[in-house]
């Protein structure tokens, strides 16, 4: 009985890991708005799943709609681009270093 429970638990964990999207680490250098949530400067983990990005860091967590775009060549570093609207910075896009992927946020 214990072996069956262990196998079910391991199977559940393996399924959760397999269905999770790719994860990236992002550094925000200033306070920025993402989907109505204010994120303070610092290091965050971003997980991409379909047309959504989940950004987590410390106690802050926000899910935002995104559009994935491919560049002609790989980005050398991860860079974050902002737009300034109404006196606040909004997350515009993240270019993922080592990939051809650009994550464009729907503001």
Buried (B, 14 or more C-beta within 10 A) or exposed (E): EEEEEEEEEEEEEEEEEEEEEEEBEBEBEEEBBBBEEEBEEEEBEBBBEEEEBBBBBEEBEBBBEBEEEEEEEEBEEBBBEBBEEEEEBBBBBBBBBEBEBBBBBEE
